[in-house]
């Protein structure tokens, strides 16, 4: 599985609080705002491979599992 994306983001968000006046008192009719700017590039690779083997000798049965997991990400 491969996942790749580019992000170039600029947005205004609330701070989840009221704005403050010059005396640091909350102004309940205004909300505090913040500006967020983000530029990032993601590359993610995942690989899974498994092999199951069943074998029997006399009255004993065995199961062998061999596998490999790879997870790689770059930001």
Backbone atoms as SQL, in Angstrom:
CREATE TABLE atoms (id INTEGER PRIMARY KEY, chain TEXT, resi INTEGER, resn TEXT, atom TEXT, x REAL, y REAL, z REAL);
INSERT INTO atoms VALUES
  (1, 'A', 1, 'UNK', 'N', 0.851, -1.166, 0.000),
  (2, 'A', 1, 'UNK', 'CA', 0.000, 0.000, 0.000),
  (3, 'A', 1, 'UNK', 'C', 0.900, 1.233, 0.000),
  (4, 'A', 2, 'UNK', 'N', 0.604, 2.175, -0.829),
  (5, 'A', 2, 'UNK', 'CA', 1.375, 3.412, -0.924),
  (6, 'A', 2, 'UNK', 'C', 0.432, 4.589, -0.767),
  (7, 'A', 3, 'UNK', 'N', 0.889, 5.582, -0.024),
  (8, 'A', 3, 'UNK', 'CA', 0.095, 6.785, 0.181),
  (9, 'A', 3, 'UNK', 'C', 1.034, 7.985, 0.099),
  (10, 'A', 4, 'UNK', 'N', 0.662, 8.972, -0.701),
  (11, 'A', 4, 'UNK', 'CA', 1.469, 10.168, -0.895),
  (12, 'A', 4, 'UNK', 'C', 0.544, 11.371, -0.957),
  (13, 'A', 5, 'UNK', 'N', 0.923, 12.452, -0.279),
  (14, 'A', 5, 'UNK', 'CA', 0.177, 13.683, -0.444),
  (15, 'A', 5, 'UNK', 'C', 1.033, 14.899, -0.146),
  (16, 'A', 6, 'UNK', 'N', 0.639, 15.996, -0.763),
  (17, 'A', 6, 'UNK', 'CA', 1.256, 17.300, -0.563),
  (18, 'A', 6, 'UNK', 'C', 0.211, 18.202, 0.078),
  (19, 'A', 7, 'UNK', 'N', 0.643, 19.021, 1.008),
  (20, 'A', 7, 'UNK', 'CA', -0.293, 19.904, 1.693),
  (21, 'A', 7, 'UNK', 'C', 0.279, 21.318, 1.681),
  (22, 'A', 8, 'UNK', 'N', -0.509, 22.263, 1.213),
  (23, 'A', 8, 'UNK', 'CA', -0.165, 23.678, 1.234),
  (24, 'A', 8, 'UNK', 'C', -1.403, 24.392, 1.766),
  (25, 'A', 9, 'UNK', 'N', -1.407, 24.690, 3.053),
  (26, 'A', 9, 'UNK', 'CA', -2.619, 25.106, 3.748),
  (27, 'A', 9, 'UNK', 'C', -2.410, 26.448, 4.434),
  (28, 'A', 10, 'UNK', 'N', -3.410, 27.315, 4.312),
  (29, 'A', 10, 'UNK', 'CA', -3.472, 28.559, 5.075),
  (30, 'A', 10, 'UNK', 'C', -4.916, 28.723, 5.518),
  (31, 'A', 11, 'UNK', 'N', -5.127, 28.893, 6.824),
  (32, 'A', 11, 'UNK', 'CA', -6.493, 29.020, 7.303),
  (33, 'A', 11, 'UNK', 'C', -6.541, 29.837, 8.592),
  (34, 'A', 12, 'UNK', 'N', -7.716, 30.378, 8.857),
  (35, 'A', 12, 'UNK', 'CA', -7.990, 31.061, 10.117),
  (36, 'A', 12, 'UNK', 'C', -8.842, 30.133, 10.976),
  (37, 'A', 13, 'UNK', 'N', -8.475, 30.016, 12.242),
  (38, 'A', 13, 'UNK', 'CA', -9.215, 29.175, 13.179),
  (39, 'A', 13, 'UNK', 'C', -9.480, 29.958, 14.453),
  (40, 'A', 14, 'UNK', 'N', -10.519, 29.558, 15.160),
  (41, 'A', 14, 'UNK', 'CA', -10.752, 30.160, 16.474),
  (42, 'A', 14, 'UNK', 'C', -9.802, 29.540, 17.489),
  (43, 'A', 15, 'UNK', 'N', -9.540, 30.258, 18.553),
  (44, 'A', 15, 'UNK', 'CA', -8.707, 29.734, 19.639),
  (45, 'A', 15, 'UNK', 'C', -9.570, 29.085, 20.713),
  (46, 'A', 16, 'UNK', 'N', -10.880, 29.008, 20.460),
  (47, 'A', 16, 'UNK', 'CA', -11.849, 28.478, 21.432),
  (48, 'A', 16, 'UNK', 'C', -11.854, 29.292, 22.720),
  (49, 'A', 17, 'UNK', 'N', -11.637, 30.595, 22.565),
  (50, 'A', 17, 'UNK', 'CA', -11.678, 31.512, 23.710),
  (51, 'A', 17, 'UNK', 'C', -12.155, 32.872, 23.204),
  (52, 'A', 18, 'UNK', 'N', -12.619, 33.698, 24.141),
  (53, 'A', 18, 'UNK', 'CA', -13.033, 35.048, 23.776),
  (54, 'A', 18, 'UNK', 'C', -11.803, 35.910, 23.513),
  (55, 'A', 19, 'UNK', 'N', -11.987, 36.922, 22.670),
  (56, 'A', 19, 'UNK', 'CA', -10.929, 37.907, 22.451),
  (57, 'A', 19, 'UNK', 'C', -10.734, 38.697, 23.747),
  (58, 'A', 20, 'UNK', 'N', -9.584, 39.355, 23.869),
  (59, 'A', 20, 'UNK', 'CA', -9.258, 40.139, 25.062),
  (60, 'A', 20, 'UNK', 'C', -9.134, 41.615, 24.698),
  (61, 'A', 21, 'UNK', 'N', -9.546, 42.476, 25.615),
  (62, 'A', 21, 'UNK', 'CA', -9.364, 43.907, 25.385),
  (63, 'A', 21, 'UNK', 'C', -7.992, 44.346, 25.881),
  (64, 'A', 22, 'UNK', 'N', -7.730, 45.635, 25.841),
  (65, 'A', 22, 'UNK', 'CA', -6.418, 46.161, 26.202),
  (66, 'A', 22, 'UNK', 'C', -6.057, 45.898, 27.673),
  (67, 'A', 23, 'UNK', 'N', -7.067, 45.704, 28.525),
  (68, 'A', 23, 'UNK', 'CA', -6.846, 45.403, 29.946),
  (69, 'A', 23, 'UNK', 'C', -6.880, 43.906, 30.236),
  (70, 'A', 24, 'UNK', 'N', -6.870, 43.105, 29.180),
  (71, 'A', 24, 'UNK', 'CA', -6.890, 41.643, 29.274),
  (72, 'A', 24, 'UNK', 'C', -8.203, 41.086, 29.820),
  (73, 'A', 25, 'UNK', 'N', -9.287, 41.821, 29.651),
  (74, 'A', 25, 'UNK', 'CA', -10.611, 41.328, 30.032),
  (75, 'A', 25, 'UNK', 'C', -11.258, 40.668, 28.813),
  (76, 'A', 26, 'UNK', 'N', -12.010, 39.583, 29.008),
  (77, 'A', 26, 'UNK', 'CA', -12.644, 38.928, 27.849),
  (78, 'A', 26, 'UNK', 'C', -13.746, 39.799, 27.256),
  (79, 'A', 27, 'UNK', 'N', -13.789, 39.820, 25.920),
  (80, 'A', 27, 'UNK', 'CA', -14.852, 40.509, 25.182),
  (81, 'A', 27, 'UNK', 'C', -15.763, 39.412, 24.654),
  (82, 'A', 28, 'UNK', 'N', -16.928, 39.238, 25.302),
  (83, 'A', 28, 'UNK', 'CA', -17.783, 38.082, 25.012),
  (84, 'A', 28, 'UNK', 'C', -18.476, 38.147, 23.654),
  (85, 'A', 29, 'UNK', 'N', -18.389, 39.276, 22.962),
  (86, 'A', 29, 'UNK', 'CA', -18.993, 39.369, 21.633),
  (87, 'A', 29, 'UNK', 'C', -17.980, 39.083, 20.517),
  (88, 'A', 30, 'UNK', 'N', -16.712, 38.824, 20.884),
  (89, 'A', 30, 'UNK', 'CA', -15.670, 38.537, 19.901),
  (90, 'A', 30, 'UNK', 'C', -14.923, 37.263, 20.284),
  (91, 'A', 31, 'UNK', 'N', -14.502, 36.523, 19.276),
  (92, 'A', 31, 'UNK', 'CA', -13.702, 35.324, 19.546),
  (93, 'A', 31, 'UNK', 'C', -12.258, 35.581, 19.152),
  (94, 'A', 32, 'UNK', 'N', -11.343, 34.940, 19.870),
  (95, 'A', 32, 'UNK', 'CA', -9.929, 35.011, 19.505),
  (96, 'A', 32, 'UNK', 'C', -9.681, 34.166, 18.273),
  (97, 'A', 33, 'UNK', 'N', -8.813, 34.650, 17.394),
  (98, 'A', 33, 'UNK', 'CA', -8.527, 33.942, 16.157),
  (99, 'A', 33, 'UNK', 'C', -7.028, 33.675, 16.049),
  (100, 'A', 34, 'UNK', 'N', -6.692, 32.671, 15.263),
  (101, 'A', 34, 'UNK', 'CA', -5.293, 32.362, 14.971),
  (102, 'A', 34, 'UNK', 'C', -5.155, 32.019, 13.496),
  (103, 'A', 35, 'UNK', 'N', -3.976, 32.232, 12.962),
  (104, 'A', 35, 'UNK', 'CA', -3.674, 31.915, 11.571),
  (105, 'A', 35, 'UNK', 'C', -2.763, 30.700, 11.545),
  (106, 'A', 36, 'UNK', 'N', -3.115, 29.704, 10.734),
  (107, 'A', 36, 'UNK', 'CA', -2.327, 28.480, 10.615),
  (108, 'A', 36, 'UNK', 'C', -1.849, 28.359, 9.172),
  (109, 'A', 37, 'UNK', 'N', -0.557, 28.148, 9.020),
  (110, 'A', 37, 'UNK', 'CA', 0.017, 27.920, 7.698),
  (111, 'A', 37, 'UNK', 'C', 0.841, 26.641, 7.766),
  (112, 'A', 38, 'UNK', 'N', 0.599, 25.734, 6.841),
  (113, 'A', 38, 'UNK', 'CA', 1.273, 24.436, 6.879),
  (114, 'A', 38, 'UNK', 'C', 1.633, 24.008, 5.460),
  (115, 'A', 39, 'UNK', 'N', 2.877, 23.639, 5.277),
  (116, 'A', 39, 'UNK', 'CA', 3.340, 23.066, 4.018),
  (117, 'A', 39, 'UNK', 'C', 4.090, 21.791, 4.367),
  (118, 'A', 40, 'UNK', 'N', 3.595, 20.665, 3.890),
  (119, 'A', 40, 'UNK', 'CA', 4.253, 19.394, 4.175),
  (120, 'A', 40, 'UNK', 'C', 4.035, 18.396, 3.050),
  (121, 'A', 41, 'UNK', 'N', 4.879, 17.400, 3.045),
  (122, 'A', 41, 'UNK', 'CA', 4.925, 16.387, 1.996),
  (123, 'A', 41, 'UNK', 'C', 5.076, 15.032, 2.695),
  (124, 'A', 42, 'UNK', 'N', 4.154, 14.123, 2.469),
  (125, 'A', 42, 'UNK', 'CA', 4.171, 12.798, 3.111),
  (126, 'A', 42, 'UNK', 'C', 4.330, 11.705, 2.065),
  (127, 'A', 43, 'UNK', 'N', 5.159, 10.704, 2.386),
  (128, 'A', 43, 'UNK', 'CA', 5.285, 9.485, 1.584),
  (129, 'A', 43, 'UNK', 'C', 5.247, 8.301, 2.551),
  (130, 'A', 44, 'UNK', 'N', 4.283, 7.425, 2.365),
  (131, 'A', 44, 'UNK', 'CA', 4.107, 6.281, 3.259),
  (132, 'A', 44, 'UNK', 'C', 4.033, 5.006, 2.427),
  (133, 'A', 45, 'UNK', 'N', 4.820, 4.007, 2.833),
  (134, 'A', 45, 'UNK', 'CA', 4.818, 2.695, 2.171),
  (135, 'A', 45, 'UNK', 'C', 4.588, 1.612, 3.218),
  (136, 'A', 46, 'UNK', 'N', 3.704, 0.667, 2.908),
  (137, 'A', 46, 'UNK', 'CA', 3.441, -0.489, 3.766),
  (138, 'A', 46, 'UNK', 'C', 3.452, -1.750, 2.913),
  (139, 'A', 47, 'UNK', 'N', 4.065, -2.794, 3.463),
  (140, 'A', 47, 'UNK', 'CA', 4.142, -4.076, 2.755),
  (141, 'A', 47, 'UNK', 'C', 3.998, -5.196, 3.781),
  (142, 'A', 48, 'UNK', 'N', 3.152, -6.188, 3.489),
  (143, 'A', 48, 'UNK', 'CA', 2.950, -7.354, 4.345),
  (144, 'A', 48, 'UNK', 'C', 2.973, -8.600, 3.479),
  (145, 'A', 49, 'UNK', 'N', 3.735, -9.597, 3.910),
  (146, 'A', 49, 'UNK', 'CA', 3.779, -10.875, 3.198),
  (147, 'A', 49, 'UNK', 'C', 3.861, -12.008, 4.218),
  (148, 'A', 50, 'UNK', 'N', 3.003, -13.013, 4.078),
  (149, 'A', 50, 'UNK', 'CA', 2.963, -14.151, 4.997),
  (150, 'A', 50, 'UNK', 'C', 2.819, -15.443, 4.205),
  (151, 'A', 51, 'UNK', 'N', 3.492, -16.472, 4.689),
  (152, 'A', 51, 'UNK', 'CA', 3.385, -17.804, 4.102),
  (153, 'A', 51, 'UNK', 'C', 3.074, -18.794, 5.214),
  (154, 'A', 52, 'UNK', 'N', 2.076, -19.636, 4.990),
  (155, 'A', 52, 'UNK', 'CA', 1.684, -20.679, 5.942),
  (156, 'A', 52, 'UNK', 'C', 2.063, -22.041, 5.377),
  (157, 'A', 53, 'UNK', 'N', 2.681, -22.841, 6.214),
  (158, 'A', 53, 'UNK', 'CA', 3.034, -24.198, 5.821),
  (159, 'A', 53, 'UNK', 'C', 2.481, -25.169, 6.856),
  (160, 'A', 54, 'UNK', 'N', 1.751, -26.170, 6.402),
  (161, 'A', 54, 'UNK', 'CA', 1.243, -27.238, 7.267),
  (162, 'A', 54, 'UNK', 'C', 1.966, -28.524, 6.887),
  (163, 'A', 55, 'UNK', 'N', 2.508, -29.195, 7.873),
  (164, 'A', 55, 'UNK', 'CA', 3.129, -30.487, 7.599),
  (165, 'A', 55, 'UNK', 'C', 2.886, -31.424, 8.776),
  (166, 'A', 56, 'UNK', 'N', 2.962, -32.702, 8.456),
  (167, 'A', 56, 'UNK', 'CA', 2.630, -33.730, 9.438),
  (168, 'A', 56, 'UNK', 'C', 3.669, -34.834, 9.363),
  (169, 'A', 57, 'UNK', 'N', 4.092, -35.258, 10.533),
  (170, 'A', 57, 'UNK', 'CA', 5.013, -36.387, 10.619),
  (171, 'A', 57, 'UNK', 'C', 4.478, -37.318, 11.689),
  (172, 'A', 58, 'UNK', 'N', 4.221, -38.534, 11.298),
  (173, 'A', 58, 'UNK', 'CA', 3.596, -39.527, 12.189),
  (174, 'A', 58, 'UNK', 'C', 2.280, -38.957, 12.720),
  (175, 'A', 59, 'UNK', 'N', 2.115, -38.892, 14.038),
  (176, 'A', 59, 'UNK', 'CA', 0.866, -38.393, 14.634),
  (177, 'A', 59, 'UNK', 'C', 0.972, -36.926, 15.064),
  (178, 'A', 60, 'UNK', 'N', 2.011, -36.230, 14.643),
  (179, 'A', 60, 'UNK', 'CA', 2.215, -34.832, 15.055),
  (180, 'A', 60, 'UNK', 'C', 2.014, -33.930, 13.841),
  (181, 'A', 61, 'UNK', 'N', 1.120, -32.957, 14.005),
  (182, 'A', 61, 'UNK', 'CA', 0.914, -31.974, 12.931),
  (183, 'A', 61, 'UNK', 'C', 1.553, -30.652, 13.359),
  (184, 'A', 62, 'UNK', 'N', 2.128, -29.995, 12.398),
  (185, 'A', 62, 'UNK', 'CA', 2.821, -28.730, 12.654),
  (186, 'A', 62, 'UNK', 'C', 2.352, -27.671, 11.675),
  (187, 'A', 63, 'UNK', 'N', 2.417, -26.443, 12.128),
  (188, 'A', 63, 'UNK', 'CA', 2.100, -25.290, 11.278),
  (189, 'A', 63, 'UNK', 'C', 3.251, -24.312, 11.414),
  (190, 'A', 64, 'UNK', 'N', 3.772, -23.867, 10.283),
  (191, 'A', 64, 'UNK', 'CA', 4.870, -22.917, 10.267),
  (192, 'A', 64, 'UNK', 'C', 4.388, -21.641, 9.573),
  (193, 'A', 65, 'UNK', 'N', 4.580, -20.503, 10.223),
  (194, 'A', 65, 'UNK', 'CA', 4.210, -19.206, 9.669),
  (195, 'A', 65, 'UNK', 'C', 5.480, -18.378, 9.512),
  (196, 'A', 66, 'UNK', 'N', 5.721, -17.915, 8.301),
  (197, 'A', 66, 'UNK', 'CA', 6.854, -17.056, 8.009),
  (198, 'A', 66, 'UNK', 'C', 6.291, -15.786, 7.385),
  (199, 'A', 67, 'UNK', 'N', 6.711, -14.637, 7.903),
  (200, 'A', 67, 'UNK', 'CA', 6.163, -13.399, 7.376),
  (201, 'A', 67, 'UNK', 'C', 7.095, -12.225, 7.526),
  (202, 'A', 68, 'UNK', 'N', 6.698, -11.123, 6.877),
  (203, 'A', 68, 'UNK', 'CA', 7.488, -9.912, 6.917),
  (204, 'A', 68, 'UNK', 'C', 6.550, -8.709, 6.853),
  (205, 'A', 69, 'UNK', 'N', 6.781, -7.739, 7.710),
  (206, 'A', 69, 'UNK', 'CA', 6.026, -6.481, 7.713),
  (207, 'A', 69, 'UNK', 'C', 7.014, -5.331, 7.508),
  (208, 'A', 70, 'UNK', 'N', 6.653, -4.421, 6.633),
  (209, 'A', 70, 'UNK', 'CA', 7.481, -3.232, 6.404),
  (210, 'A', 70, 'UNK', 'C', 6.570, -2.014, 6.468),
  (211, 'A', 71, 'UNK', 'N', 6.965, -1.042, 7.243),
  (212, 'A', 71, 'UNK', 'CA', 6.267, 0.230, 7.307),
  (213, 'A', 71, 'UNK', 'C', 7.300, 1.334, 7.241),
  (214, 'A', 72, 'UNK', 'N', 7.187, 2.188, 6.265),
  (215, 'A', 72, 'UNK', 'CA', 8.142, 3.262, 6.072),
  (216, 'A', 72, 'UNK', 'C', 7.395, 4.547, 5.802),
  (217, 'A', 73, 'UNK', 'N', 7.753, 5.628, 6.512),
  (218, 'A', 73, 'UNK', 'CA', 7.126, 6.919, 6.237),
  (219, 'A', 73, 'UNK', 'C', 8.173, 8.019, 6.283),
  (220, 'A', 74, 'UNK', 'N', 7.949, 8.996, 5.454),
  (221, 'A', 74, 'UNK', 'CA', 8.853, 10.128, 5.342),
  (222, 'A', 74, 'UNK', 'C', 8.009, 11.400, 5.300),
  (223, 'A', 75, 'UNK', 'N', 8.355, 12.336, 6.161),
  (224, 'A', 75, 'UNK', 'CA', 7.613, 13.594, 6.216),
  (225, 'A', 75, 'UNK', 'C', 8.545, 14.728, 5.888);
